Amino acid sequence: MRATFTRSPDRKTLIDEWTRLYAQTDARFFQSPAWVETWIDGAPADVVIGSVRVFDDLRGVYALCLVGVPPATSLIAPVEARFQETGVAAYDRVYVEYNDILVARGAPPDAREAAVSALIDALPRVDEFVFRNARPALVLAVDEVAEQRKFAVRSLSLLPTFQIDLRAKGRKSVFGGFSPSLRAKIRRSIRRYEERGPVRLERAGTEADRAISWTELMRLHAQTWSKRGMNGVFAEKSFADFHQRLAERDADAVDLVRLTVGGEAIGALYNFIAGDRVYNYQSGFRYESDNQLAPGFVCHALAADRYREEGFSVYDMMAGEAEYKRRLGVQGEILETIVVTRRGLRAFMHGAAKAVRRLPPVAGKHQT
């Protein structure tokens, strides 16, 4: 088994190889060719993109991954590399989940370790390697490699994922998997909405439908976040541009859903589709003062049931501690964000500088 690192790989060659390997894996949507190619195309020009290939002469390539190295910000700050991210905050708001190395079925069990080792060895000037929302298998591989090299590892977050099983035996709808109180809550909300007019769930099928659903999604999303005194993610131009390019590149992978009452939109979902799995990525809802109206619960429940009818197996609400996810679904795997730090002078200086900033102010000194 061999592993190589390529700085700024040829885009076409990389995507062709990535597409061939993806078909041999059980990877999630965030390692799909559509997502990866869109990510590469929009990455800031001053970010170095590198790729790792793990292969042997008999079976060829059986593992691939990408890393972004942003430009250094100061002499003291550690040089950072981010696994399948750029390190540019505005662009990384596209927010990768289920982050992992692309590994073929039947690959050697240490393929991930080989890829992580090649990545670290190829970037000796990088002080910190950040793996955001890593799947358990990747976390184990990173821990193993870091332990071998005596590097420090710290965990920044642990996020559970949640999903609705659309193929549960004995159920005629997803409602059968909800608690009695949740079923009552959703049905009561639907009845209240029906007092205004027909309740309809629509999946965008035409370009015109997509344009309408996208506009409603952004409007409802912005309304919700503005009430909290913040901008929604669609306010960031690089975020919106990324998803427009993604939809243009692979329209079948993007699914837009609208929930209307009497023709008025009260909910919108932005989902990804890969195989028989649906990923709920973003949403927007019209919240009202009447607490018997639950647009989020209604929209997710009806959408999941529609997907069940159409033959999908999982409605994946992905990572994050949220009441609606726990009540609608069951917990899946845990995604962890970890940072591996190479021991060295710059890392020591950065740690010392952070410690100085944490010291209490000196008595008698001017404080602002």
C-alpha positions as CSV (number, residue, x, y, z in Angstrom):
1,M,0.0,0.0,0.0
2,R,1.3,3.4,-1.0
3,A,0.1,6.9,-0.3
4,T,0.9,10.1,-2.2
5,F,0.2,13.8,-1.7
6,T,-0.4,16.1,-4.6
7,R,-0.4,19.9,-4.2
8,S,-3.0,21.6,-6.5
9,P,-4.0,18.5,-8.4
10,D,-5.3,18.6,-11.9
11,R,-9.0,19.3,-11.5
12,K,-10.3,17.0,-14.2
13,T,-8.1,14.1,-13.4
14,L,-9.0,14.4,-9.7
15,I,-12.8,14.6,-10.3
16,D,-12.7,11.6,-12.8
17,E,-10.8,9.5,-10.2
18,W,-13.1,10.7,-7.4
19,T,-16.2,9.8,-9.4
20,R,-14.9,6.3,-10.1
21,L,-14.0,5.7,-6.5
22,Y,-17.2,7.2,-5.1
23,A,-19.2,4.5,-6.9
24,Q,-17.3,1.9,-5.0
25,T,-18.0,3.4,-1.5
26,D,-20.7,3.8,1.1
27,A,-19.8,7.5,1.5
28,R,-22.3,10.2,2.4
29,F,-23.4,13.0,0.1
30,F,-20.7,15.4,1.4
31,Q,-18.1,13.2,-0.4
32,S,-20.1,13.0,-3.6
33,P,-18.5,14.2,-6.9
34,A,-21.1,17.0,-7.1
35,W,-20.3,18.4,-3.7
36,V,-16.5,18.0,-4.0
37,E,-16.3,19.5,-7.5
38,T,-18.5,22.5,-6.5
39,W,-16.3,23.0,-3.4
40,I,-13.1,23.0,-5.4
41,D,-14.5,25.4,-8.0
42,G,-15.5,28.0,-5.4
43,A,-12.5,27.7,-3.1
44,P,-10.7,31.1,-2.5
45,A,-7.8,31.5,-4.9
46,D,-5.2,31.9,-2.1
47,V,-6.1,28.6,-0.5
48,V,-3.9,25.6,-1.4
49,I,-5.9,22.5,-2.2
50,G,-4.1,19.2,-1.8
51,S,-5.1,15.6,-2.4
52,V,-4.0,12.3,-0.9
53,R,-4.3,9.0,-2.9
54,V,-3.9,5.6,-1.3
55,F,-3.3,2.7,-3.7
56,D,-1.4,-0.3,-4.7
57,D,-0.4,-1.7,-8.1
58,L,-2.9,-4.5,-8.0
59,R,-6.1,-2.8,-7.0
60,G,-5.3,0.8,-8.0
61,V,-6.6,3.7,-5.9
62,Y,-8.9,2.8,-3.0
63,A,-8.8,5.9,-0.8
64,L,-8.9,9.7,-1.6
65,C,-9.2,12.8,0.5
66,L,-8.7,16.6,0.2
67,V,-7.2,19.3,2.4
68,G,-7.3,23.1,2.3
69,V,-4.4,25.2,3.6
70,P,-5.3,28.9,3.9
71,P,-2.6,31.6,3.8
72,A,-0.8,32.3,7.2
73,T,-2.2,35.3,9.1
74,S,0.9,36.0,11.3
75,L,4.3,34.8,12.3
76,I,3.0,33.6,15.7
77,A,-0.4,32.1,14.7
78,P,-0.2,28.4,13.9
79,V,-0.3,27.3,10.2
80,E,-3.5,25.4,9.8
81,A,-4.8,22.8,7.4
82,R,-8.4,21.8,7.3
83,F,-9.7,18.5,6.2
84,Q,-12.0,19.1,3.2
85,E,-12.5,22.7,4.2
86,T,-10.6,25.9,3.2
87,G,-10.0,27.7,6.5
88,V,-11.8,30.7,5.1
89,A,-14.8,31.2,7.5
90,A,-17.2,32.8,5.0
91,Y,-16.7,29.9,2.5
92,D,-16.7,27.2,5.1
93,R,-20.2,28.1,6.1
94,V,-21.3,25.6,3.5
95,Y,-20.7,23.3,6.4
96,V,-19.5,19.8,5.6
97,E,-21.0,17.0,7.6
98,Y,-20.3,13.2,7.8
99,N,-16.7,14.2,6.9
100,D,-14.6,11.2,6.0
101,I,-11.9,9.9,3.7
102,L,-13.4,8.3,0.5
103,V,-12.6,4.6,1.0
104,A,-13.6,1.8,-1.3
105,R,-15.5,-1.2,0.0
106,G,-13.0,-4.0,0.7
107,A,-10.1,-1.6,1.1
108,P,-7.4,-2.6,3.7
109,P,-8.5,-1.7,7.2
110,D,-5.6,0.7,7.6
111,A,-6.4,2.8,4.5
112,R,-7.6,5.7,6.5
113,E,-4.5,5.7,8.7
114,A,-2.4,5.7,5.6
115,A,-4.2,8.7,4.2
116,V,-4.0,10.7,7.4
117,S,-0.2,9.8,7.7
118,A,0.4,10.9,4.2
119,L,-1.4,14.2,4.7
120,I,0.5,15.0,7.9
121,D,3.9,14.0,6.5
122,A,3.4,16.0,3.3
123,L,2.7,19.3,5.2
124,P,5.6,19.6,7.7
125,R,5.1,23.4,8.1
126,V,1.5,22.9,9.1
127,D,1.1,23.1,12.9
128,E,-2.6,22.2,13.3
129,F,-4.9,19.9,11.3
130,V,-8.6,20.4,11.8
131,F,-11.1,17.6,11.1
132,R,-14.6,19.1,11.3
133,N,-17.7,16.8,11.8
134,A,-15.6,13.7,11.3
135,R,-17.3,10.3,11.2
136,P,-16.2,7.8,13.9
137,A,-14.0,5.8,11.5
138,L,-12.0,8.9,10.6
139,V,-11.7,10.0,14.3
140,L,-10.2,6.6,15.1
141,A,-7.7,6.8,12.3
142,V,-6.7,10.4,13.3
143,D,-6.3,9.3,16.9
144,E,-4.1,6.4,15.9
145,V,-1.8,8.4,13.7
146,A,-1.5,11.3,16.3
147,E,-0.6,8.8,19.0
148,Q,2.1,7.3,16.9
149,R,3.6,10.7,16.3
150,K,3.1,12.0,19.9
151,F,1.0,14.8,18.6
152,A,-1.6,16.5,20.8
153,V,-5.3,15.9,20.0
154,R,-8.2,17.9,21.3
155,S,-11.9,17.6,20.7
156,L,-13.9,20.8,19.9
157,S,-17.4,19.3,19.6
158,L,-19.4,16.1,19.6
159,L,-22.7,16.3,17.6
160,P,-25.2,13.5,17.4
161,T,-27.0,12.9,14.1
162,F,-30.7,12.1,13.9
163,Q,-32.8,10.3,11.3
164,I,-36.2,8.9,10.5
165,D,-36.3,5.2,9.3
166,L,-38.6,5.3,6.3
167,R,-38.6,1.5,5.9
168,A,-39.6,0.5,9.5
169,K,-41.7,-2.7,9.3
170,G,-45.3,-2.5,10.2
171,R,-45.7,1.2,9.7
172,K,-48.1,2.6,7.1
173,S,-46.6,6.1,7.6
174,V,-43.8,7.8,9.5
175,F,-46.3,8.9,12.1
176,G,-46.3,5.4,13.5
177,G,-42.8,6.0,14.8
178,F,-43.7,9.2,16.7
179,S,-44.7,9.4,20.3
180,P,-48.5,9.8,20.9
181,S,-47.9,13.4,22.1
182,L,-46.0,14.3,19.0
183,R,-48.6,12.7,16.7
184,A,-51.3,14.7,18.5
185,K,-49.2,17.9,18.2
186,I,-48.7,17.5,14.4
187,R,-52.3,16.5,13.7
188,R,-53.7,19.4,15.8
189,S,-51.4,21.8,13.9
190,I,-52.6,20.4,10.5
191,R,-56.2,20.8,11.6
192,R,-55.6,24.4,12.6
193,Y,-53.9,25.1,9.3
194,E,-56.8,23.5,7.4
195,E,-59.1,26.1,8.8
196,R,-57.3,28.6,6.5
197,G,-57.3,26.4,3.4
198,P,-55.8,23.2,1.9
199,V,-52.5,22.0,3.3
200,R,-50.2,20.9,0.5
201,L,-46.6,19.6,0.4
202,E,-45.0,20.2,-3.0
203,R,-41.6,19.0,-4.3
204,A,-40.2,21.3,-7.0
205,G,-40.3,19.5,-10.3
206,T,-39.7,22.3,-12.9
207,E,-37.2,25.1,-13.1
208,A,-40.0,27.6,-12.4
209,D,-41.0,25.5,-9.3
210,R,-37.4,25.5,-8.1
211,A,-37.0,29.2,-8.5
212,I,-40.2,29.8,-6.4
213,S,-39.2,27.3,-3.7
214,W,-35.6,28.8,-3.5
215,T,-37.0,32.3,-3.1
216,E,-39.4,31.1,-0.4
217,L,-36.7,29.2,1.4
218,M,-34.4,32.2,1.6
219,R,-37.3,34.6,2.6
220,L,-38.6,32.3,5.4
221,H,-35.1,31.5,6.6
222,A,-34.2,35.2,6.8
223,Q,-37.3,36.0,8.7
224,T,-36.6,33.4,11.4
225,W,-33.1,34.6,11.9
226,S,-33.8,38.3,11.8
227,K,-36.2,37.8,14.7
228,R,-33.2,36.5,16.6
229,G,-31.1,39.5,15.7
230,M,-28.9,37.6,13.2
231,N,-28.6,37.1,9.5
232,G,-29.3,33.7,8.0
233,V,-26.7,31.7,6.1
234,F,-28.1,32.8,2.8
235,A,-27.1,36.3,3.5
236,E,-23.5,35.2,2.8
237,K,-22.9,35.5,-0.9
238,S,-20.3,32.7,-1.1
239,F,-22.8,30.4,0.6
240,A,-25.7,31.2,-1.8
241,D,-23.3,31.0,-4.8
242,F,-22.1,27.6,-3.8
243,H,-25.5,26.1,-3.6
244,Q,-26.6,27.7,-6.9
245,R,-23.6,26.1,-8.6
246,L,-24.3,22.8,-6.8
247,A,-27.9,22.8,-8.2
248,E,-26.7,23.6,-11.7
249,R,-24.1,20.8,-11.6
250,D,-26.4,18.1,-10.3
251,A,-30.1,19.1,-10.3
252,D,-31.1,15.5,-9.3
253,A,-29.1,15.8,-6.1
254,V,-31.0,18.9,-4.9
255,D,-34.6,18.7,-3.7
256,L,-36.7,21.7,-2.7
257,V,-39.9,21.2,-0.8
258,R,-42.7,23.7,0.0
259,L,-45.5,23.5,2.5
260,T,-48.4,25.7,1.6
261,V,-51.7,26.5,3.4
262,G,-54.3,28.0,1.1
263,G,-51.6,28.7,-1.4
264,E,-49.4,30.6,1.1
265,A,-45.9,29.2,1.9
266,I,-45.4,28.4,5.6
267,G,-42.4,26.1,5.2
268,A,-39.6,25.3,2.9
269,L,-36.9,22.5,3.0
270,Y,-33.6,22.3,1.1
271,N,-32.6,18.7,0.9
272,F,-30.0,16.6,-0.8
273,I,-30.6,13.2,-2.3
274,A,-28.0,10.4,-2.7
275,G,-29.1,6.9,-3.4
276,D,-32.1,6.0,-1.2
277,R,-31.1,8.6,1.5
278,V,-32.5,12.1,1.9
279,Y,-30.5,14.7,3.8
280,N,-32.3,17.8,5.2
281,Y,-29.7,20.6,4.9
282,Q,-31.6,23.9,5.5
283,S,-35.1,25.1,6.1
284,G,-37.3,28.1,6.6
285,F,-40.6,28.3,8.4
286,R,-43.3,30.9,9.1
287,Y,-43.6,31.0,12.9
288,E,-46.6,32.6,14.5
289,S,-47.8,33.6,17.9
290,D,-50.3,30.7,18.0
291,N,-48.3,28.0,19.8
292,Q,-50.6,25.3,18.4
293,L,-49.1,25.9,14.9
294,A,-46.0,23.9,14.4
295,P,-44.8,24.5,10.8
296,G,-41.4,22.8,11.3
297,F,-42.8,19.6,12.7
298,V,-45.6,19.5,10.1
299,C,-43.2,20.2,7.2
300,H,-40.6,17.6,8.2
301,A,-43.2,14.9,9.0
302,L,-45.1,15.3,5.8
303,A,-41.9,15.5,3.8
304,A,-40.5,12.4,5.4
305,D,-43.8,10.5,4.7
306,R,-43.7,11.6,1.1
307,Y,-40.2,10.3,0.7
308,R,-41.3,7.0,2.3
309,E,-44.1,6.7,-0.3
310,E,-41.5,7.3,-3.1
311,G,-39.2,4.5,-1.9
312,F,-36.5,6.3,0.0
313,S,-35.1,4.5,3.1
314,V,-33.8,7.3,5.4
315,Y,-34.8,10.9,6.1
316,D,-31.5,12.2,7.6
317,M,-31.8,15.4,9.7
318,M,-28.0,15.3,10.2
319,A,-26.1,16.7,13.1
320,G,-27.1,19.0,15.9
321,E,-28.9,19.0,19.3
322,A,-32.4,20.2,18.5
323,E,-35.7,19.3,20.1
324,Y,-37.4,18.6,16.8
325,K,-34.7,16.2,15.7
326,R,-34.9,14.2,18.9
327,R,-38.7,14.0,18.8
328,L,-39.0,13.2,15.1
329,G,-36.1,10.7,14.7
330,V,-33.7,8.4,16.4
331,Q,-30.0,9.1,17.1
332,G,-27.4,7.9,14.6
333,E,-23.7,8.2,14.6
334,I,-21.8,10.9,16.5
335,L,-19.7,13.5,14.5
336,E,-16.7,14.9,16.2
337,T,-14.6,18.0,15.4
338,I,-10.9,17.4,16.4
339,V,-7.7,19.3,16.1
340,V,-4.3,17.6,15.8
341,T,-1.4,19.8,16.9
342,R,2.2,19.2,15.9
343,R,4.6,19.9,18.7
344,G,7.0,22.7,17.8
345,L,8.2,26.2,18.6
346,R,5.4,28.0,16.8
347,A,2.7,26.0,18.6
348,F,4.5,26.7,21.9
349,M,4.6,30.4,21.2
350,H,1.0,30.5,20.2
351,G,0.0,28.7,23.4
352,A,2.1,31.1,25.5
353,A,0.5,34.1,23.8
354,K,-3.0,32.7,24.5
355,A,-2.0,32.2,28.1
356,V,-0.8,35.8,28.4
357,R,-4.1,37.0,27.0
358,R,-5.9,35.0,29.7
359,L,-4.0,36.7,32.6
360,P,-6.0,39.1,34.7
361,P,-5.4,42.8,34.2
362,V,-2.7,44.5,36.4
363,A,-4.2,46.6,39.2
364,G,-3.9,50.3,38.5
365,K,-3.5,49.9,34.7
366,H,-6.0,51.6,32.4
367,Q,-8.8,49.2,31.4
368,T,-11.1,49.7,28.4
